[in-house]
Amino acid sequence: MLIEREIDRAWVEATIRNPDWVEPDPKRPGVLRAFRKIPERGGRSLRVAYVQTNNATRVLTIFLRSEEHTSELQSPYVISYA
């Protein structure tokens, strides 16, 4: 999945260890979603959904968000794309 999406493993690890922000997954209890801007990808945000168990971290999904979604997450205002 990382190769196909051209996502560097180091970006995933940095997103989990030092996220820009974290939120609980609204549909999956116990799952966290970490976000981090990736300068090498034009400042787009990488979203990593994961669970922490004992001493292990299990990554469930990895998604590089589009610029539109990244702007929406940073804006204090509602953005309409209609």
C-alpha positions as CSV (number, residue, x, y, z in Angstrom):
1,M,0.0,0.0,0.0
2,L,2.8,2.4,0.8
3,I,4.6,1.9,-2.5
4,E,1.4,2.2,-4.5
5,R,0.4,5.5,-2.9
6,E,4.0,6.8,-2.8
7,I,3.9,7.2,1.0
8,D,7.2,7.0,2.8
9,R,7.2,4.7,5.9
10,A,9.0,7.5,7.8
11,W,6.0,9.8,7.2
12,V,3.7,7.2,8.8
13,E,6.0,6.8,11.8
14,A,6.4,10.6,12.2
15,T,2.6,11.0,12.0
16,I,2.0,8.6,14.8
17,R,4.9,9.8,17.0
18,N,4.6,13.5,16.4
19,P,1.2,14.3,14.9
20,D,0.0,17.8,14.1
21,W,-3.3,16.7,15.7
22,V,-5.1,13.6,16.8
23,E,-8.8,12.8,17.0
24,P,-10.8,9.7,17.9
25,D,-12.3,7.8,14.9
26,P,-16.0,8.7,15.1
27,K,-17.1,5.2,13.9
28,R,-14.5,2.9,15.4
29,P,-14.1,2.9,19.2
30,G,-10.5,2.7,20.4
31,V,-9.2,3.9,17.0
32,L,-7.2,7.1,16.8
33,R,-6.6,9.2,13.7
34,A,-3.4,11.1,13.6
35,F,-2.7,13.9,11.0
36,R,0.5,15.4,9.9
37,K,1.4,17.8,7.1
38,I,3.9,16.4,4.6
39,P,6.0,19.1,3.0
40,E,7.3,16.7,0.4
41,R,3.8,16.3,-0.8
42,G,2.9,20.0,-1.1
43,G,1.8,20.3,2.5
44,R,-1.0,17.8,2.2
45,S,-2.0,16.0,5.4
46,L,-1.3,12.3,6.0
47,R,-4.1,10.6,8.0
48,V,-3.1,7.5,9.8
49,A,-5.8,5.5,11.6
50,Y,-4.3,3.2,14.3
51,V,-4.8,1.4,17.6
52,Q,-2.4,1.2,20.4
53,T,-2.2,-2.2,22.2
54,N,0.2,-2.8,25.1
55,N,3.6,-2.1,23.4
56,A,2.5,-2.3,19.8
57,T,0.9,0.1,17.3
58,R,-1.3,-1.4,14.6
59,V,-1.9,0.8,11.6
60,L,-5.3,0.3,10.1
61,T,-5.5,2.8,7.3
62,I,-3.2,5.4,5.7
63,F,-4.6,8.2,3.6
64,L,-3.0,11.2,2.0
65,R,-5.7,13.9,2.2
66,S,-6.2,16.3,-0.7
67,E,-5.4,20.0,-0.4
68,E,-9.1,20.8,-0.2
69,H,-9.6,18.6,2.9
70,T,-6.3,19.8,4.5
71,S,-7.5,23.4,4.2
72,E,-10.9,22.5,5.6
73,L,-9.3,21.0,8.7
74,Q,-7.2,24.1,9.4
75,S,-9.9,26.6,8.8
76,P,-12.1,28.0,11.6
77,Y,-14.8,28.6,9.0
78,V,-17.0,26.3,7.1
79,I,-15.8,25.9,3.5
80,S,-18.2,25.0,0.8
81,Y,-17.0,23.3,-2.4
82,A,-20.4,23.5,-4.1
